[in-house]
Amino acid sequence: MSNLKVAVVGVGSMGSMALWQLAKAGVEAVGFEQYGLAHERSAAGGESRMFRTAYMEGADYVPMLKAARCLWQELEAETGQSLLTLNGALMIGPKSDERIANVIKSVEEFDIDHEVLDSTEAMERYPQHWLEPDEIAVLDREGGVIRPEMAVFTAAERAVELGAQLLENSHVDSISETESGVRISADGIDYEFDKVIVTAGPWTARVFPQFSNYLVPRKIVMTWYLSKRLGDYSPENFPAFGRVGGEIHTFGIPALEGTMTKIGSVATFGDVEIPEDLHRDVELTELGAINREVARCHPGLKSTPSRISVHMDAYTVDEHALVGPVSSSGNVFVLGGYSGHGFKLAPVMGEIAKDLATTGATSHSIAHLSPERFAN
Ligand SMILES: Cc1cc2nc3c(=O)[nH]c(=O)nc-3n(C[C@H](O)[C@H](O)[C@H](O)COP(=O)(O)OP(=O)(O)OC[C@H]3O[C@@H](n4cnc5c(N)ncnc54)[C@H](O)[C@@H]3O)c2cc1C
């Protein structure tokens, strides 16, 4: 056990993994979570997440994604839980689209196990999709689906097993630097730490108001569509997918429980002023574009949703996260603002948090995520 004492503020997607990694490294770690573990208000809600390594957002992410996959498998091996199903991920869109170019760059530069299908080959292999003649599908065989709530629960439970302390229903009210470290006040009690990692998700700008011009929580709506034939969209037959080039950028997750396929839009449904007041109603008119894409591209699905749920994530203005120190002492770190695409990275972010807290640096390439780019 090292002598270092580290707090993790917010035990959601990133915080649970940070707690696991810290405990595994023998650090005395305490996690503060304002609600119950794996609660439905965090950015980890909604049953499933896509995991992909052929990255539309840029090939820079690929080494971290590969490291994340190993860590997902490590967590599974340590706990005996099944969290990541590697049934592949299909990236679909016109060859000329910049995001498809990023996918091709990712698979070619980083030796990702993949296959490129033209539109006819893609529809023969996956009749659940309709493709336009100029579209291609890149099958990322290193992709698949994660179970997010189970992942948060499993990582935090494992951390506790390894010696971490988890304080649920414990809201951190303030974080202040002292001469010897950092003081946290939660529910009227003061705690002293050497280092503090803030993984507060949609609440990040409340903890660090200096980022509020660059970081906002946004509403995300998930919609599930009924398969016309049971089993057609199950994980064995239907990989997760991301699709660009249509009316909107969509993504989809196979029918994990057999009947309903989750298809969502990457577009958000507006800013959330106060995360506690997330407005959960959805006007059916707001779903017009996504329903039209389902009708156009998925002949085997009913084109109005059978299930809807509302969530949020913190978005930065450039849609890349903030990862790094936020104080000149180097004792307080932020990991937040994952802008709708962070879950797959959670275990590697946990490792990065542990590296930063224990050594002040990491071997992962995070320069593009530096909080300094938003310094006022
Ligand atoms: C519906 C939806 C679908 C998505 N799909 C994908 C996908 O397919 N693939 C993918 O990779 N990513 C996806 N994302 C994005 C990904 O899920 C998020 O980027 C990620 O979960 C963000 O994690 P986080 O740790 O920053 O936030 P969270 O998981 O929300 O964790 C923050 C935690 O901090 C706690 N907290 C906040 N303030 C305090 C405080 N003061 N005291 C104590 N606790 C506090 C909160 O209660 C919360 O539990 C999706 C997001 C959503 C919402």
The ligand as a Gaussian input file, in Angstrom:
#p B3LYP/6-31G(d) Opt

LIG

0 1
 C      -27.599000       7.812000     -23.615000
 C      -26.137000       7.850000     -23.889000
 C      -25.580000       7.008000     -24.863000
 C      -24.201000       7.014000     -25.061000
 N      -23.646000       6.139000     -25.965000
 C      -22.295000       5.946000     -25.968000
 C      -21.716000       4.876000     -26.699000
 O      -22.423000       4.109000     -27.389000
 N      -20.375000       4.709000     -26.615000
 C      -19.584000       5.519000     -25.857000
 O      -18.374000       5.308000     -25.801000
 N      -20.105000       6.556000     -25.155000
 C      -21.430000       6.768000     -25.185000
 N      -21.993000       7.777000     -24.434000
 C      -21.117000       8.682000     -23.671000
 C      -20.664000       8.110000     -22.349000
 O      -21.648000       7.303000     -21.758000
 C      -20.267000       9.276000     -21.441000
 O      -19.309000      10.070000     -22.130000
 C      -19.680000       8.787000     -20.130000
 O      -20.591000       7.925000     -19.495000
 C      -19.346000       9.983000     -19.234000
 O      -18.898000       9.487000     -17.995000
 P      -18.607000      10.423000     -16.751000
 O      -17.878000       9.593000     -15.752000
 O      -18.004000      11.683000     -17.240000
 O      -20.054000      10.813000     -16.167000
 P      -21.046000       9.957000     -15.247000
 O      -21.058000       8.518000     -15.628000
 O      -22.340000      10.681000     -15.243000
 O      -20.410000      10.044000     -13.795000
 C      -20.432000      11.228000     -13.038000
 C      -20.823000      10.869000     -11.604000
 O      -20.455000      11.916000     -10.737000
 C      -21.435000      12.029000      -9.734000
 N      -21.292000      13.363000      -9.134000
 C      -21.388000      14.550000      -9.788000
 N      -21.167000      15.580000      -8.922000
 C      -20.927000      15.038000      -7.716000
 C      -20.621000      15.584000      -6.432000
 N      -20.527000      16.918000      -6.223000
 N      -20.441000      14.718000      -5.384000
 C      -20.508000      13.379000      -5.571000
 N      -20.814000      12.803000      -6.776000
 C      -20.998000      13.617000      -7.833000
 C      -22.715000      11.778000     -10.491000
 O      -23.796000      11.436000      -9.656000
 C      -22.321000      10.674000     -11.442000
 O      -22.578000       9.380000     -10.886000
 C      -23.374000       7.875000     -24.275000
 C      -23.949000       8.737000     -23.332000
 C      -25.300000       8.720000     -23.133000
 C      -25.874000       9.604000     -22.068000

